[in-house]
Amino acid sequence: MNRIASVIVDVPTAQTDRSFDYLIPDELKDNLEVGMRVIVPFGNRQVQGFVIAFKETSTVSGLKEIIEPMDIEPVLNQELLQLGEFLANETLCLKISAYQVMLPPALKAKYDKYITLAKDREIGELPKELEPLFLKQKKVNWKDAEKLVPSSYLYRQARAGLFDVSYEIKNKGNKKKNIYYVPFSDQAQFLNKLNQLNLTGKKQLQVVNIYLQDFAPHTVKQIETKVPNARSSLNQLVSKGLLKKEEYEEYRDPYQNKKFQETKALPLTDEQELVIKPILDSIEHSTHEVFLLHGVTGSGKTEVYLQSIEKVMKNGKEAIVLVPEISLTPQMVERFKGRFGNKVAVLHSGLSLGEKYDEWRKIQRKEVQVVVGARSAIFAPFENIGIIIIDEEHETSYKQEDNPRYHARDVAIERGKNHHCPVVLGSATPSLESFARAQKGVYHLLTMQKRMNNSQLPVVEIVDMREELRTGNRSMFSTALLEKMRLRLERSEQIVLMLNRRGYSSFVMCRNCGYVLKCPNCDISLTYHKVTDQVKCHYCGFEMRTPKQCPECSSNHIRFFGTGTQKVEEELGRILPEARVIRMDVDTTTRKGSHEKLLTAFQEKKADILLGTQMIAKGLDFPNITLVGVLSADSSLHIPDFRSSERTFQLLTQVSGRAGRHELPGEVIIQTYTPEHYSINFAKEHDYLTFYQYEMMIRKRGQYPPFYYLALINVSHENLQYTYTVIEKITSFVRGQLADGKGETLILGPAVSPILKIKNRYRYQCLIKYKNEPNLISTLKQVLEHFQEDQVKRGLHISIDLNPYSMM
């Protein structure tokens, strides 16, 4: 019999990044399973932990007992526990971080932190500011104390023995429950009891009649749709012994009020038949293979996904489908729910905590066979996966930017190996790394070059905005775009306008002295938002009223420069007053369900123009869109990131692909101040292959991926000098450990990060380029371990990103 459990505890430090042994109390011996969460004593507090193994003996004496389990069934299966090990090794994260990222937010332990006066201490020894707090209570919330004195002071006093620090777990995942009124017994006894009672009340008889027609549990809400104000009648029937109250668990369904139109499999084109065959063969023979499905926009990739999944479901297996960001999910959800009905669970950031929890539980309980979701859906607790699909595989949102810094594609391939199933990466503009792997035969390349119904790719015209200025046009719309927009409005066709910058203007400047309003916490200019008359920082959230005078020279010549989506919307109202405009950006889609409402309104032709940031560039499939306008192709081009040309090409190709997807032909206008740039010209020709070859040449010369791997070490702290000292030490140590400058490994830095300060923290970095570096992981682990104490005590933050997608 198992007597000891190995537990990974929720104490995120390098020293505790291992399993700890705990005795299993007798009453839990038959109920505890590997993969369950438990509450255990750790030091002077209670913490959450994950049971990862059982054993008979331990090398540690005086073991403490597990306090209680948090789950009835394991929340992580054996495969996900192994996947946690893989994540910890691949991303240099702690095991506890790897396990927690796999769970819905409702299951992640929340702790309240408290301080109490040490037993041998008096209130008089407290700092004057804290005395009033302890007069009212013995235990004070850490956050309340922090409002009065700095956290560093609290830590110092706790270490000196003035305070005891304790933690309490406050969240275990809430299930939604509903009260049902249930017949007290079977139908025969119910009728017998009814005859004995001889009911006379009109409402009571109406309620009883509902149960006679449908002898099942009902909620008050269900009854009151037929019998208004029936609650008191229901309670009277309970007191008379006809009904009883019972509490049932209920799923929070984000789509309960939405009817999905059922769809059937469509006949496949010749190209679709060719690409689906090897995928179906891989499914049939349960072999792991990575397919890169390179299909132009509108070529019917989704139908290939759907029919591949159908095959998987017929085999009794499960499917995971990843889509980038929330913006793609409404239409994708419609397609998958329409085809597979209630066998589909949906996981994305637009759902509430409770909805995410319930969708996750449907997966865990094997009530669904398909999950459609954003990045984290890759951890869906399926046990018999038959296919994993990543749509728009080039999207950077598949890379998590905080710990654990995983890429969903790497996790998908690892899970594909574990389940012996195919992984399909689909895109019209694959990432250079994926396409290079396909060219080398690491991935199996599948190509679709024609659009469905043989519709043509849209004609793309590049407009040089420098020429527009020379001819006196200072508007944000070129003459060509304005003419074509007017023509579409006359024909009652729809237009998509993309500007990858929200707000009203990109910065506020004094024309008198040149002073630019900057965020006090970040090294970045503030963006003007006209609706609220505020300037905001899009990094830390700082906002303030727009000043009427220059803070530097007191001049009234405050002006707004650059263009954001708000300003474009205002300008459209001025020059095309008859046009109905829907604006989609972070500011208009913060409320739950707002994405879907805006897109549905556009689909129902309640608007002529859809104006938005890059969230409108992907996945939209509306038959009436015949014109796409890109207002500034340069906004994603001139940023300090070696992938900026690739991202610009992908964005332009994707947004161009929204036009002319059905019977009506499409046109695209790309406005730019750099019309000669290769990424813009290749996007005009829809020529991915030539772009790939040209960009690969530049990457090879610059020693960037896919020719080299990257590792980015970023250090941040509130003190500039200390930040630089630490990054200098790290860079020096790394140089001594790795084969710097010998052709295979290059170490660049230390250098200032592209944005020196964010949220009042200074940032420096060191970039490592390498091909084959056996010492890399052990060296980076040593860096993290060496500075572990400084990270805890001095607020130092060191992040290491292997294969970074954001260089900012």
N, C-alpha and C positions, 0 to 999 in steps of 0.2 A: 504493500500500500504506500502511495506517495505521502510523504510527511512534510516535504519542504518545497516551496515554490520559489523560482528565480524570478525576480521582479525588476523591471526597468522603472526607476522612480522619476517623477516629474520635478527634478531638481536640475535645471539646465546648466551644468558646469562640466568642464573637462574631467574633473576629479570624480564626478558621479556618473560618468558616461559608461556604465557597465551594469551588470545585473547584481542585485543584492538578494541574499537568501532570507526567507521568512518562514516561520513555522505555520502549518495549516491547522487551524483549530479543528477539533474532532467534528463539530457540527457542520463544517464546510467541506469535509473530505470527499463527500460524494457529489457536491454541487459545484466545485471549482473546476474550471477548464482553462486550458491554454488559450490566450487571446482575450481573456476577460480583463476588465479594469477592476482594481481593488483599491481600498483605502488602507494605507500602512503607516505605522509610526516611523518617523525619520528625524533623528535628533530630538528637538523639543517640540516638534509639530507633527501634524498629520498631512500626508500628501497622497495624490493619486499615483497609481503605478499600473503597468501592464504585465500580466503574467506571461512569461515567454517559455517556461519549461518547468517540469517537475523533476525532483530527484529524491533519493533515499537519504543521502548523508550530505553534510556540509563541513567544510574545513574551518568554519567560524563557530566559536562557542557562544553561548548566551544569546541565542537568536530570539528576536521579538516575534510576536504573532501578528498575522494579518488581522486587521480590525473588522472589515466587512467587504463583501464584493459589491461592485456598483452595477453589475449587469446580471441578467438571468441567463443570457446566451453570450458567447464570445463576440466581441465587436470586430476583432481582426482574425481572419482565418490563417492557416499555416503558411499559405503562399504570401499573404500580405506581411506577415512577420518576417519572412525571408526577404521580401522586397524592401522592408525597412532597413535591413543590413546593407542591401545593395545601395539604397539612397544615402545612407550614412557614409559609405566608402566613396561613392561617386561625387558627392557634393560637399564632403567634409562637414556635414552637419552632425548634431548629436542624435543618438538613437531616439530619444524621447521626442525630438522635433520631427523626425521621420514618421513615427507612429501617429503623432497628433495631426499631421497634415492629411492623413488618410481618413479622418473622421469628420462628420458634419460639425459645424461650429457649436451646435447645441450639446454635443458630447464632449467638448473640450473643457476640462476642469477650469472653473473660475475660482480664484482665491481672494478672500478679503484678508488684508494684512493689518494686524493690530499691534499696539505697544501697550505694555502694562508696566507700572513702576516695579522695579526689582524688590523682593521681599525685605531686604535690609535697608531700603532707601526711604527717605521722607519726602513729602511734597515740597518742603522748603528747599530741597536740593535741585528742584527742577528749574529750567530757565523760566524767567518771569512770564514770557509769552504763553507757555504751555500750562501754567498753573490753573487758569480758569477751566481748561478742558478736563483736568483730573479732579477738579472740585465736584463736577457734575457726574462723573462716571469713573470706574476703575480701569476700564479697557477703552482705548481711544483708537479710532480708525487711522491708519498711517496717512491716508490722503488728507484727513482733517489736520493732522499735526504738520504736514508738509506745507499747508497754507500759511503757517505761522513761522516755521524755521526751515532752512534748507535740508534736503534729504541727506546730504553729506554729513551735516551736524548730527542728525538722528542716528546715522550709522556709527559715527564716532562714539556717541554716548552709549549706544547699545553695546559696542565692543568694550567700553570702559565699565560696563555693568550697571549703568543707571536704569536701563530699560530691559525688559524681556520682550522679544518679538515673537508673535504667534501668527499662524495662518489658519483660516477656516475655509473648507471647500463649500461653495455655495450653489453649484449648478451640477445637476446630474442628468439633464436632458428631460424635457417635459413632454408628456404625451397628452394629446387633446382628448378630453372625455366628454360624453354627452349623456344626459338623463333620458332614458326611454321608458315609456309606460308599456308594460308587458302583460299579456293575459296570465292570470295566476296559475293556470293549469292547462291540461289538454282541452281540445275543442268540446268533447262530450261533457266533461265536468263543468266547463265554462257555461254551456247552454243550460245544464241542470241548475247551476247556481243562479243564472239569470231568471229562470222560471220561478225560483223560490222568492227572489227579491221583489218582483212585481213593480218595476221602476215606473215613475210617473213624470219625472222631470224631462222636459222637451230636449234640452241640450244633452242630458245624460243618454237619452235614447238615441240621439243623433251620433254621439261618440261610439256607443255600443254597436250601432249599425256599421260604422267604419271597420270595427274589428270583425264583425260577421262577414263582411265582404273581403277583408284582407287580414287574416288571423296571424298577425306578425307584430313585433315591437314597433312603436311609433313615438316620435318626439312630439313635444307640444307644438313646435313649428309646423310639423307635417299635419297634425290634427287640425290646427287653426286655419290652414288653407281651405278646409271644408266647413269647419264649425268655428266661427270667430269667438274669441274670448272664452276658450274652452278649458283653461287651466283649472278653475275651481271645480268644474264638473269632473275632470280627470281625477283630482284629489279626492272627491266624494266617492268615486268608483273604487279608488284604492282603499278608502276606509271601510267600504262595504265588502271588500274581499274579492272583487272581480278582477282588479288589475293590481300590479305591484310595480314599484319603481326600481329600475336597474341602471347602473352606470356602465356604458360601453365605450371602449376606446374607438376613436374615429380619426381617419387621415385628414389632414388639411390639404385639400386638392387645389392647386393654383389654377386648374383649368375646369373646375366643376361647373362653371356657368357658360362654358364655351362648347359649342357643338362642332365636331370635326367631320368634314365631309369625307365619307369613305371612298378610297381609291383602289383601283386594281392595277396589277403590273402592266406596263405599257409594252408594246412590241419594240424590240431593240433594233437599232440601226446596225449596219454591217460592222462599223467601228466598235460599237458597244459590245456586240457579240464577240469580236476579236479580243477585247481587253478583259471581258468577264470570264472567259474560258479558263485561263490559268489561275484566276482567283478561285473559281468553283472547284478546280482540280485540287488546289491546296486545301480547301475546306473538306472536300471528300476524303482525301488521304491523310488528314490531320497532320500536315507538315507546316513547319514555320518558315515563312518566306516574307520578305519586305518588298511590297510593290510600290513603285512611284507612278501614280496615275497622272500623267501630264496631259490635261485636256483643256482646250481653249475655253474662254468664258461662254457658257450657253451650249456646251457640247453634250450635256446630259450625264454628267458624273454622278449626280444624285440618284438617278434611276439605276445606275450600276451598283451603287451602295445598297439601295433598297432590295434589289433582287438577290444580291450576295447575302444579305441578312436573312431574307426569306429562306434561303437554302440552309443557313445555319440554324434557324428556328425549327425547320422541319427535322433536322438532326437532333433536336432536343437540347441545343446549346444556346449560348448567350452572346450578345454583341454590345460593344461599347463604341459610340460615335462621338467624337470630339468636334466641336465647332468653336471658332474663335470669338471670344467676348459675347456679351449678352445680345449685341445688335443682330447677330445672325440667327439667334434662337427662335424668334417668333415664327418665321417662315419655315425653318427647319422642323420645328415642333409640329407645325401643321402637316407637313409632308409625312413625318414618321407616325404621328397619331392617326392620320388619315389612313395609312396603310396597315398599321399594326394595332390600332386601338389602345385598349387599356393594358397592353403588354409592354408599354413604353413608360419609363420613368424619366423625369427631366431634372437636371441639376445645374443651376447657374446662379450668378450673383444677384439676379433680380428677384429671387424668391425670398420670403421671410425665413427667419431661423427655424420656425416650426415647420414650414413647408419643406425646407431642405431636409430636415430630420425625418419627416414622414416619407418623402421620396426615397431617402436612403434606406429606411426600414423596409419599404416594398422590395428593394433589391435584396437586402439581407434575408428577407423571408421567402425569397424565390417566387414572388408574386408577379414579377415582370421578367422579360427576357432581353429587353433592349434598354440601354440608358443613353440618352442624348444630353450632352452638357458641355460646359466649358472645361478648362484645364484640369480642375480637381476631380472631374468625373472619371479620370483614368484610374482612380483608386476604388472604383465601385466594387463592393464585396461579392462579386460573382465568383463561382467556383468551377464553372465549366465553360470558359470563354471559347467561342468558335471563330470570332473575327474582331479586330480592332481597326476602326477607320478614323483617320485624322483629316478632316476637310480643311482646305486652305492651309496646308502644312507649313507654308512659309511664314505664317503669322507670328510676330514676336510675342504675342500674348500667351503663347504656349510655354514661354519661359517664365518661371517665378523669380521675381527680383529680390525677394527676401528669403530668409532661411526656412526650409531647405531649398537651395537654388537649383531646382530640378528643371529639366525640359521634358514636357509631356511625351515628346517623341521617343526619348531614351527609355522612359518608363514603359511606354507602349511596347517597344521592341523587347524589353526584358520580360514583360508579361506574356508577349507572344511566344517567346522561347519556352516559358514555363508551361503554357497551355498547348504548345504544338499547333499554333494557329497562325493564319496570315495576318499581316499588318498592312493596311492600305493607306498610303499618304497621297492625298489628292490636291492638285493645284494647277491653275493656269500659268502661274509664275513660281515654280518651285524655288526653294532657297538654293543658293549656289552649292552649299555643302551636300544637300540631298541629290541634286542633279549630278554633281561630280561622282558621288557614290554609285549612282545609276550608270554613269558612263564607264565606271571601272568594273561594273558587274556585281558590286556589293548589294545593290538593290536591283530588282527586276523592273525595267522601264516599260511602261505601257503608255501608248500615245493616242490621243484623239484630236485630230486637226480640223474637224468640221463641226459647225454648229448644227443643232437639231433643226429639222425641217429645211435643211440646206440654206438657212438664212445667212446673210453675209455679215462679216464683222463690220462694225461701224467705220465710216470714213472719218479720219482724224485730221484736223487742221490746227497747225501751230500758229499762234498770233504773237508777234514780237511787240511787247508793250512799250519798248523804247520808241518804236516807230509811231505808236499811238500818241505818245507824249509829244513827239516832234510835230505831229499834225494838229496839236492843240487839244487832244482828247485827254482830259485829266480824270475822267470817270474811272471807276473800278471795272467797268464793262467795256470791252473793245467794241468797235462799230460792228464787226462781224457777228459777235455773240448777241448783241442787242437786236440786230435785224432778225437773226434766226429765232430768238426768243419770241419776238412779236409774231413771226410767221407761225410758230407752234401754238401760240395763244389763239390766233385766228382759226387754226384747224382743230382746236380743242384737244391737242396732244399734250403730253406731260414732259416736264423738264427736271433734270437733276443738276443742282449747282453745288460744287464742293469747294470749300475753303478750309484748310486744315488749321484753323485758328479760331477759338471761341472768344467771346467778349466783343466789345465795340471797337477798341483800338489796341494795338500791341504795346504801346507805351505812351506816357504823358511827359511832355517836355516844355520847359520854359523857353520861349523864343528870344527872350531878352538876354539870359545868361547861359543857356544851354543845359541847365540842370535837369536831370531825368529822375522822376520819382522812383525810388528803389525800395524793395522790401527791407525792413529793419532787421529781419532774421536771416535773410538769404541774399546771396550775391546775384540778384536778378531784378529786372525792372518790373514794376507793377502793371497789371493790365486793367484798362478802363472798361467798366460795365455800365452802360448808359441807363438801363432800366432802373437800377437801384442807385444810380449816381455814386458809385463806389469804385475805388481801385482795389484790386485783389491780387494776391500772390497765388499762383497755381501750383506752388510747391508745398508751402506750409499752411495755406489757408488764411493768412493775415489779410484783413480788409479794413478800409477806413473811408470816410467821406472824401470825395474829391476836393482838394483845396482850390479855393478861388484865386489865391495869390501864391506866387512862387515862395516856398519855404526858405530859399537861399537869398533872393534879392528883393522879395516882396512885390515883384512886378505882377501885373494882371494878365500878362501875355502867356497864359497856360494854354497849350494846344495839344490835340490828340493826334498821334502819328500811327501809321499802319492801319490795317483793316481787319476786323473780326466779323464773325457771323451776324452779330447784332447790327453792326453798321451796314452790312450788305442787305439785311432784311429791311432796314429803314430806307435805304436807297432804292430798293425794289418798289417799295410803297410809293416813292416819289415819282419814279420814271415809268413804272408800269402799274398804275393804281388799280387797274382792273384785275390784276393777277392775284390769285389766292395763294398765300405762301405758308408752308409748314417748315419751321426751323427745328432741326435735330442736332443738339450738341449736349455736352455734359450739363449745361444749365437748364435745358428743357426736358431732360430725361431722368432727373433724379428721383421723381416720385415713382412708386411701384406701378408697373403696368403701363407707364407713359410711352415707352418704346413702341409697344404693340398698338396702343391707341393711335399714335401718330401715323404709323405705317398702315394701319387699317383704314384710317381716314384718307390717306393718299391712294390706297388701292381702290377705294370706293369713289375715287375722282372728286373728293371734296376739296381738293387743292390742285393747282396747276404746276406749282414749283415746289420741289423738295430741296431745301437748302440745308447743308450740314457739314460736319467735319468728317474725318475719315471713317466714322462709323457707318456712313451711308455708301461707302465704296464697295462693300462686299455683300454678296448673298441676296441682294434685292432682285426680284424677278417679276417686273410688272410689264404687261404687254403694251401699254400706251406710252412708255418712255421712248421718245425719239431723239431727244437732245440732251447731251451731258456737257456741262461747262465746268472746267477747272479754272478757278479764278486766279490762283497763284501756284504754279508748279514748282516754284523755287523754295517754298516754305520748308520742305523736307530735304532740300538739296544741300544747302550751305550750313550744315551743322558738323561739329568735329566728331565724326563717326565714320569709320571706313565703310560701313554698310549704307551710307546715305544715298548713294547712286542706285544701289539695288532696291532700297525701299521706295525711292521715287519711281523707278521703273514699275515695280509691283503695284504701287498705289494708282499710278496713271492707267496701267493696263486693266486693273480691277474695276476702277470707276468707269472707264470707257466701256467695259463689258456690260454695263447696266443698260446701254442703249441698243435698240433694234433687236431685241431677243426673240421677237415673234414675227408677225406678218409685216409690220411697218418697218421701213429701213431706219437706221440710226446714224446720227452725226455727233461728233465730239469736237469741242473747241478747247484747246489747251493754251491758256494765257501765261506768258513767261517773260522774264527779263534776260534769260540765258537760252535762247532758242537753239543755239549751236551745241548744247550739251548732249552727249551721246545717249544718256538714259532717256531723255525726252524724245529724241529722234527715233530710237529703237521702239519706244512705246507707240509712237505714231504709226509705225509699220507693223505693230503687233508681232515683232520679230524677237522672240525669246532666245532662240538659238544663237543669233549673232550677238545679242547683248551678253549672253553667257560667255561666249568666247572672248569678247572684248574685255569684260570685267575680270575674267580669270587671268588675263594677261597682266592687268593692273595689280591684282591681288598677289600674283607670283612675284612681281617686281617689289611690292611693298612688304612681302613676307607676312601675309595675312591668311586666315582660313579661306579655302580649305587646304592650303599648302602647309600651314602651321596651325597648331592648337594654341589657345590663349588661356592665361590665368591672370586675373586682375585682383590685386590686393589693394583694398581701400581702407584708409585710416581716418577716423574723424574724432574730434574732441573740441571742447569749448575754448581751449587755449591754443593759439596758433603755434607758438614756439614748441610746446609739448608735442603737438601733432607732427611737426616736421622732424623732431628728434626721434620719435618712434618710427616713422616711415624710413628715415635714414638708417636706423639700426636694422630694420627688417630687410631693406634692400641690400645692405652690406652682408648680412648673414646669408641671404638667398644666393648672392653672388659667390660666396665661399663654398656653398654646398652643391651648386649646379654647374654644369659645363658651359659657363657663360662665354659667348663669343667664339665657340668652336664650330660654328655652322649649324648645329642642331638646336642650340638654345641661345636666346637673346634676352637680356634683362634691361628694360628701359625704365629709367627713373632714378631717384624719386622725382615726381613732378606734381604740380598743382592739378587737382581734378578740374575738368572743364567748367564746372560751377564751384568756385572756391568755398562758398558758405551756404549751407542749407539748414534751416531751423536752428540758427545760432551755433552751428558746429562747423569748424574748419575741416577741409577735406584734402588729403594728399593721396597719391596712388603710385603703384609700381606695376608695370605690365611685363609679363613673362610670355615670350613666344617660344614654342618648342615643337619638335617633331617626335622625338622619342627620349623621354627623360625619366629613367627609372627611379631617381631620388626625389621626384617632385612631391608626391603625396606625403611621404614621410617628412620632408623639409617643411611643407606648409603646416602639417600637424604640429611640428615642433614650435613654429611661430605662434600658433594659437595657444598652445600649452604655456609657453614662456610668458605671454602677456595676459594669461587668464586672470591673475590677481588684479592687475591694473584695470581690466575690463569691469570687474566687480566693484573695486573700491574707488577708482578714480573716474569712472564714467567713460573710459576709453572704449571706442567701438572699432573692431577690426572685422572687415568682411572679405572673404575670399570667394571669388566667382570663377569657377572653371568653365570655360567657353561662354564668356559674358555676351549678352545681347544688347545691353545698354552700356555705352562707354561714358555716359554723362556722370 
